[in-house]
Amino acid sequence: MTRSMRRWGHWLTLLAILELLSGSPSPAAAQDTPQDKPIGEAPQERNAEDVFVRGQRVLLAPGQVVLDFGQFYSRSDALQLAVASNAIQLGSQERSVLTTALIGRVGIFNETEVYTGAAFHHLEDRLVVGGVDVASAGRSLLGDVNVGLRRTLLREGAGHPDIIASIDATIPTRNDGVNALGGSLVFVKSIDPVVLFAGANYAHGFSRALRDGTRVVPGNAVGVSLGYGLAVNDSVAISTAASGAFTRAGFRQDVNTGRTETFSLRFALTAALAKRLYIEPSVTMGLSGPGQSFTFGVTLPYSF
Protein backbone atom coordinates (compact mmCIF):
# COMPACT_ATOMS: atom_id res chain seq x y z
CA MET A 1 0.00 0.00 0.00
CA THR A 2 1.45 3.36 -1.01
CA ARG A 3 1.78 6.36 1.27
CA SER A 4 -0.98 8.29 -0.56
CA MET A 5 -3.44 5.44 -0.18
CA ARG A 6 -2.75 5.26 3.56
CA ARG A 7 -3.34 9.07 3.82
CA TRP A 8 -6.72 8.75 2.06
CA GLY A 9 -7.69 5.92 4.45
CA HIS A 10 -6.95 8.12 7.46
CA TRP A 11 -9.11 10.94 6.07
CA LEU A 12 -12.07 8.60 5.37
CA THR A 13 -11.91 7.18 8.91
CA LEU A 14 -11.92 10.68 10.42
CA LEU A 15 -14.91 11.75 8.28
CA ALA A 16 -16.88 8.66 9.36
CA ILE A 17 -16.25 9.43 13.07
CA LEU A 18 -17.37 13.07 12.63
CA GLU A 19 -20.54 11.93 10.85
CA LEU A 20 -21.48 9.61 13.73
CA LEU A 21 -20.89 12.32 16.33
CA SER A 22 -22.99 14.90 14.49
CA GLY A 23 -25.93 12.50 13.92
CA SER A 24 -26.31 11.20 17.53
CA PRO A 25 -27.43 13.73 20.18
CA SER A 26 -25.80 13.63 23.57
CA PRO A 27 -27.73 12.18 26.56
CA ALA A 28 -28.21 15.68 28.01
CA ALA A 29 -29.59 16.96 24.71
CA ALA A 30 -31.95 13.98 24.49
CA GLN A 31 -33.33 14.78 27.96
CA ASP A 32 -33.84 18.45 27.09
CA THR A 33 -35.76 17.70 23.90
CA PRO A 34 -39.51 18.12 24.57
CA GLN A 35 -41.79 15.23 23.78
CA ASP A 36 -43.97 15.65 20.72
CA LYS A 37 -47.05 14.24 22.51
CA PRO A 38 -47.85 14.44 26.24
CA ILE A 39 -48.43 11.23 28.12
CA GLY A 40 -52.00 10.97 29.49
CA GLU A 41 -54.73 13.62 29.66
CA ALA A 42 -55.77 16.13 32.28
CA PRO A 43 -58.73 14.93 34.37
CA GLN A 44 -62.12 16.36 33.31
CA GLU A 45 -63.99 15.62 36.56
CA ARG A 46 -64.34 18.19 39.32
CA ASN A 47 -62.20 17.44 42.32
CA ALA A 48 -63.74 16.82 45.72
CA GLU A 49 -62.60 20.21 47.01
CA ASP A 50 -64.77 21.98 44.41
CA VAL A 51 -67.76 19.76 45.13
CA PHE A 52 -67.80 20.46 48.86
CA VAL A 53 -68.13 24.26 48.27
CA ARG A 54 -71.03 23.84 45.83
CA GLY A 55 -73.30 25.53 48.36
CA GLN A 56 -71.06 28.62 48.54
CA ARG A 57 -69.47 29.03 45.12
CA VAL A 58 -70.99 29.14 41.64
CA LEU A 59 -69.50 26.10 39.89
CA LEU A 60 -71.94 25.47 37.05
CA ALA A 61 -71.61 26.68 33.49
CA PRO A 62 -74.81 27.55 31.59
CA GLY A 63 -76.85 24.39 31.04
CA GLN A 64 -75.07 22.26 33.66
CA VAL A 65 -77.23 20.58 36.32
CA VAL A 66 -76.39 19.09 39.72
CA LEU A 67 -78.83 17.16 41.91
CA ASP A 68 -78.22 16.54 45.62
CA PHE A 69 -80.10 13.68 47.25
CA GLY A 70 -79.72 13.45 51.01
CA GLN A 71 -80.91 11.22 53.83
CA PHE A 72 -80.49 12.42 57.43
CA TYR A 73 -81.36 11.34 60.95
CA SER A 74 -81.45 13.89 63.76
CA ARG A 75 -82.12 13.60 67.46
CA SER A 76 -82.63 16.28 70.10
CA ASP A 77 -83.24 15.98 73.84
CA ALA A 78 -84.54 18.60 76.23
CA LEU A 79 -85.54 18.52 79.89
CA GLN A 80 -89.20 19.01 80.70
CA LEU A 81 -91.41 18.75 83.78
CA ALA A 82 -94.11 16.08 83.59
CA VAL A 83 -96.68 14.48 85.87
CA ALA A 84 -95.96 10.79 86.51
CA SER A 85 -96.86 8.51 89.44
CA ASN A 86 -98.99 11.28 90.96
CA ALA A 87 -95.94 13.54 91.19
CA ILE A 88 -94.23 16.25 89.18
CA GLN A 89 -90.98 14.83 87.87
CA LEU A 90 -88.23 15.94 85.54
CA GLY A 91 -88.44 14.10 82.23
CA SER A 92 -86.72 14.08 78.88
CA GLN A 93 -88.45 15.33 75.75
CA GLU A 94 -86.94 13.34 72.86
CA ARG A 95 -87.53 14.21 69.22
CA SER A 96 -86.26 12.06 66.34
CA VAL A 97 -86.51 13.26 62.74
CA LEU A 98 -85.85 11.29 59.56
CA THR A 99 -85.38 13.68 56.64
CA THR A 100 -85.21 13.07 52.90
CA ALA A 101 -83.93 16.11 51.00
CA LEU A 102 -83.61 16.94 47.31
CA ILE A 103 -81.81 20.03 45.98
CA GLY A 104 -81.33 20.95 42.32
CA ARG A 105 -78.92 23.52 40.86
CA VAL A 106 -78.86 24.77 37.25
CA GLY A 107 -76.36 27.11 35.59
CA ILE A 108 -78.18 29.78 33.58
CA PHE A 109 -75.60 32.50 32.78
CA ASN A 110 -71.89 32.98 33.26
CA GLU A 111 -71.21 32.84 37.04
CA THR A 112 -74.95 32.56 37.78
CA GLU A 113 -77.08 29.62 38.88
CA VAL A 114 -80.58 29.00 40.22
CA TYR A 115 -81.48 26.40 42.83
CA THR A 116 -84.49 24.89 44.48
CA GLY A 117 -84.97 22.37 47.25
CA ALA A 118 -87.50 20.65 49.45
CA ALA A 119 -87.52 18.00 52.16
CA PHE A 120 -89.85 15.40 53.61
CA HIS A 121 -89.76 14.80 57.38
CA HIS A 122 -91.01 12.05 59.65
CA LEU A 123 -91.08 13.11 63.32
CA GLU A 124 -91.30 11.00 66.45
CA ASP A 125 -91.81 12.69 69.84
CA ARG A 126 -91.43 10.88 73.18
CA LEU A 127 -91.68 12.08 76.74
CA VAL A 128 -89.62 9.80 78.98
CA VAL A 129 -89.74 9.93 82.79
CA GLY A 130 -87.69 7.49 84.79
CA GLY A 131 -87.05 5.33 81.73
CA VAL A 132 -90.79 4.99 81.01
CA ASP A 133 -92.58 6.48 78.00
CA VAL A 134 -95.21 8.84 79.40
CA ALA A 135 -96.38 10.07 75.97
CA SER A 136 -95.44 9.55 72.35
CA ALA A 137 -96.61 10.80 68.96
CA GLY A 138 -95.51 10.61 65.36
CA ARG A 139 -96.30 12.51 62.18
CA SER A 140 -95.01 13.15 58.68
CA LEU A 141 -94.89 16.46 56.86
CA LEU A 142 -93.54 18.10 53.74
CA GLY A 143 -91.07 20.88 54.44
CA ASP A 144 -91.18 24.31 52.87
CA VAL A 145 -89.90 24.80 49.32
CA ASN A 146 -86.85 27.01 48.93
CA VAL A 147 -85.92 28.72 45.62
CA GLY A 148 -83.10 31.11 44.93
CA LEU A 149 -80.50 32.61 42.63
CA ARG A 150 -76.75 32.76 43.28
CA ARG A 151 -74.22 34.91 41.42
CA THR A 152 -70.50 35.61 41.69
CA LEU A 153 -69.91 39.33 42.22
CA LEU A 154 -66.11 39.19 42.28
CA ARG A 155 -63.83 36.39 41.15
CA GLU A 156 -60.97 35.37 43.44
CA GLY A 157 -57.62 37.00 42.72
CA ALA A 158 -54.40 38.04 44.39
CA GLY A 159 -55.29 39.57 47.73
CA HIS A 160 -59.07 39.13 47.57
CA PRO A 161 -61.55 36.21 47.77
CA ASP A 162 -64.53 35.15 45.73
CA ILE A 163 -67.58 37.19 46.70
CA ILE A 164 -70.88 35.42 46.03
CA ALA A 165 -74.34 36.87 46.63
CA SER A 166 -77.65 35.05 46.62
CA ILE A 167 -81.32 35.88 47.05
CA ASP A 168 -83.87 33.24 47.99
CA ALA A 169 -87.49 32.77 48.96
CA THR A 170 -89.31 30.26 51.14
CA ILE A 171 -92.71 29.01 49.99
CA PRO A 172 -94.78 27.29 52.71
CA THR A 173 -96.43 23.94 52.09
CA ARG A 174 -98.52 23.89 55.29
CA ASN A 175 -101.46 25.98 56.42
CA ASP A 176 -99.50 27.42 59.35
CA GLY A 177 -96.40 28.20 57.27
CA VAL A 178 -95.26 31.67 56.26
CA ASN A 179 -93.56 33.18 53.23
CA ALA A 180 -90.03 34.47 53.69
CA LEU A 181 -87.54 36.40 51.59
CA GLY A 182 -83.84 36.63 52.27
CA GLY A 183 -80.33 36.84 50.95
CA SER A 184 -76.75 35.98 51.77
CA LEU A 185 -73.18 37.06 51.10
CA VAL A 186 -70.33 34.52 51.09
CA PHE A 187 -66.54 34.98 50.87
CA VAL A 188 -64.39 32.07 49.65
CA LYS A 189 -60.58 32.01 49.46
CA SER A 190 -58.38 29.19 48.18
CA ILE A 191 -54.97 28.66 49.76
CA ASP A 192 -53.94 25.33 48.26
CA PRO A 193 -54.72 22.73 49.59
CA VAL A 194 -57.18 24.59 51.87
CA VAL A 195 -60.36 26.49 51.01
CA LEU A 196 -61.63 29.01 53.57
CA PHE A 197 -65.15 30.41 53.58
CA ALA A 198 -67.31 32.72 55.67
CA GLY A 199 -70.78 34.07 55.14
CA ALA A 200 -73.84 35.76 56.56
CA ASN A 201 -77.52 35.50 55.66
CA TYR A 202 -80.76 37.24 56.54
CA ALA A 203 -84.39 36.19 56.16
CA HIS A 204 -87.58 38.17 56.72
CA GLY A 205 -90.92 36.43 57.19
CA PHE A 206 -94.21 37.96 56.09
CA SER A 207 -97.27 37.93 58.34
CA ARG A 208 -100.14 35.68 57.43
CA ALA A 209 -103.71 35.16 58.57
CA LEU A 210 -104.67 31.58 59.46
CA ARG A 211 -107.96 29.85 58.91
CA ASP A 212 -108.87 30.01 62.59
CA GLY A 213 -108.83 33.81 62.47
CA THR A 214 -105.48 34.27 64.21
CA ARG A 215 -102.54 35.94 62.57
CA VAL A 216 -98.95 34.71 62.53
CA VAL A 217 -96.30 37.42 62.59
CA PRO A 218 -92.98 35.69 61.89
CA GLY A 219 -89.72 37.07 63.15
CA ASN A 220 -86.48 37.83 61.37
CA ALA A 221 -83.54 35.44 61.24
CA VAL A 222 -79.83 36.16 60.91
CA GLY A 223 -77.24 33.45 60.37
CA VAL A 224 -73.45 33.38 60.20
CA SER A 225 -71.10 30.58 59.20
CA LEU A 226 -67.40 29.96 58.69
CA GLY A 227 -65.28 26.95 57.95
CA TYR A 228 -62.64 25.31 55.84
CA GLY A 229 -62.11 22.40 53.49
CA LEU A 230 -58.89 20.43 53.09
CA ALA A 231 -58.14 18.51 49.91
CA VAL A 232 -56.51 15.18 50.77
CA ASN A 233 -56.20 14.51 47.04
CA ASP A 234 -58.31 15.14 43.91
CA SER A 235 -60.87 12.54 45.00
CA VAL A 236 -61.21 13.19 48.76
CA ALA A 237 -61.72 16.34 50.83
CA ILE A 238 -62.58 16.86 54.48
CA SER A 239 -64.34 19.93 55.85
CA THR A 240 -65.46 21.57 59.08
CA ALA A 241 -68.00 24.39 59.42
CA ALA A 242 -69.38 26.29 62.40
CA SER A 243 -72.68 28.15 62.16
CA GLY A 244 -74.95 30.22 64.32
CA ALA A 245 -78.57 31.31 63.87
CA PHE A 246 -80.16 34.22 65.71
CA THR A 247 -83.92 34.24 65.37
CA ARG A 248 -86.64 36.43 66.72
CA ALA A 249 -89.29 33.76 66.78
CA GLY A 250 -92.71 34.51 65.37
CA PHE A 251 -95.78 35.02 67.48
CA ARG A 252 -99.48 34.41 67.14
CA GLN A 253 -101.56 37.47 67.94
CA ASP A 254 -99.82 39.06 70.94
CA VAL A 255 -98.16 35.94 72.32
CA ASN A 256 -94.46 36.28 71.54
CA THR A 257 -92.39 33.10 71.63
CA GLY A 258 -89.19 35.02 72.31
CA ARG A 259 -85.74 34.88 70.76
CA THR A 260 -83.66 31.83 70.02
CA GLU A 261 -79.95 31.37 69.40
CA THR A 262 -78.57 28.09 68.08
CA PHE A 263 -75.01 27.07 67.28
CA SER A 264 -73.72 23.97 65.55
CA LEU A 265 -70.54 22.33 64.27
CA ARG A 266 -70.50 20.17 61.12
CA PHE A 267 -67.88 17.65 60.00
CA ALA A 268 -68.02 16.16 56.50
CA LEU A 269 -66.05 14.10 54.01
CA THR A 270 -66.54 14.51 50.26
CA ALA A 271 -65.31 11.73 47.96
CA ALA A 272 -65.67 10.72 44.33
CA LEU A 273 -67.83 7.62 44.07
CA ALA A 274 -68.16 7.17 40.30
CA LYS A 275 -68.08 9.31 37.19
CA ARG A 276 -69.98 12.55 38.01
CA LEU A 277 -71.21 11.02 41.26
CA TYR A 278 -69.92 11.94 44.72
CA ILE A 279 -70.75 10.91 48.28
CA GLU A 280 -70.69 13.17 51.32
CA PRO A 281 -71.29 11.70 54.78
CA SER A 282 -71.58 14.30 57.54
CA VAL A 283 -72.13 14.72 61.27
CA THR A 284 -73.55 17.89 62.85
CA MET A 285 -73.50 18.53 66.59
CA GLY A 286 -75.54 21.17 68.37
CA LEU A 287 -73.50 23.44 70.62
CA SER A 288 -76.32 25.34 72.33
CA GLY A 289 -78.19 23.99 75.34
CA PRO A 290 -79.88 23.16 77.52
CA GLY A 291 -80.63 19.99 75.55
CA GLN A 292 -78.42 17.93 73.29
CA SER A 293 -78.78 17.47 69.56
CA PHE A 294 -76.99 15.81 66.66
CA THR A 295 -77.59 14.99 63.00
CA PHE A 296 -75.83 12.49 60.80
CA GLY A 297 -76.52 11.54 57.23
CA VAL A 298 -75.23 11.24 53.70
CA THR A 299 -75.63 13.34 50.55
CA LEU A 300 -75.13 12.13 46.98
CA PRO A 301 -74.37 14.99 44.55
CA TYR A 302 -74.74 13.97 40.88
CA SER A 303 -73.88 16.23 37.93
CA PHE A 304 -75.37 15.94 34.44
Rosetta blueprint (number, residue, H / E / L):
1 M L
2 T L
3 R H
4 S H
5 M H
6 R H
7 R H
8 W H
9 G H
10 H H
11 W H
12 L H
13 T H
14 L H
15 L H
16 A H
17 I H
18 L H
19 E H
20 L H
21 L H
22 S H
23 G H
24 S L
25 P L
26 S L
27 P H
28 A H
29 A H
30 A H
31 Q H
32 D H
33 T L
34 P L
35 Q L
36 D L
37 K L
38 P L
39 I L
40 G L
41 E L
42 A L
43 P L
44 Q L
45 E L
46 R L
47 N L
48 A H
49 E H
50 D H
51 V H
52 F H
53 V L
54 R L
55 G L
56 Q L
57 R L
58 V L
59 L L
60 L L
61 A L
62 P L
63 G L
64 Q L
65 V E
66 V E
67 L E
68 D E
69 F E
70 G E
71 Q E
72 F E
73 Y E
74 S E
75 R E
76 S E
77 D E
78 A E
79 L E
80 Q E
81 L E
82 A E
83 V E
84 A E
85 S L
86 N L
87 A E
88 I E
89 Q E
90 L E
91 G E
92 S E
93 Q E
94 E E
95 R E
96 S E
97 V E
98 L E
99 T E
100 T E
101 A E
102 L E
103 I E
104 G E
105 R E
106 V E
107 G E
108 I E
109 F E
110 N L
111 E L
112 T E
113 E E
114 V E
115 Y E
116 T E
117 G E
118 A E
119 A E
120 F E
121 H E
122 H E
123 L E
124 E E
125 D E
126 R E
127 L E
128 V E
129 V E
130 G L
131 G L
132 V E
133 D E
134 V E
135 A E
136 S E
137 A E
138 G E
139 R E
140 S E
141 L E
142 L E
143 G L
144 D L
145 V E
146 N E
147 V E
148 G E
149 L E
150 R E
151 R E
152 T E
153 L E
154 L E
155 R L
156 E L
157 G E
158 A L
159 G L
160 H E
161 P L
162 D E
163 I E
164 I E
165 A E
166 S E
167 I E
168 D E
169 A E
170 T E
171 I E
172 P L
173 T L
174 R L
175 N L
176 D L
177 G L
178 V L
179 N L
180 A E
181 L E
182 G E
183 G E
184 S E
185 L E
186 V E
187 F E
188 V E
189 K E
190 S E
191 I E
192 D L
193 P L
194 V E
195 V E
196 L E
197 F E
198 A E
199 G E
200 A E
201 N E
202 Y E
203 A E
204 H E
205 G E
206 F L
207 S L
208 R E
209 A E
210 L L
211 R L
212 D L
213 G L
214 T L
215 R E
216 V E
217 V E
218 P L
219 G L
220 N E
221 A E
222 V E
223 G E
224 V E
225 S E
226 L E
227 G E
228 Y E
229 G E
230 L E
231 A E
232 V L
233 N L
234 D L
235 S L
236 V E
237 A E
238 I E
239 S E
240 T E
241 A E
242 A E
243 S E
244 G E
245 A E
246 F E
247 T E
248 R E
249 A L
250 G L
251 F E
252 R E
253 Q L
254 D L
255 V E
256 N E
257 T L
258 G L
259 R E
260 T E
261 E E
262 T E
263 F E
264 S E
265 L E
266 R E
267 F E
268 A E
269 L E
270 T E
271 A E
272 A E
273 L E
274 A E
275 K L
276 R L
277 L E
278 Y E
279 I E
280 E E
281 P E
282 S E
283 V E
284 T E
285 M E
286 G E
287 L L
288 S L
289 G L
290 P L
291 G L
292 Q E
293 S E
294 F E
295 T E
296 F E
297 G E
298 V E
299 T E
300 L E
301 P E
302 Y E
303 S E
304 F L
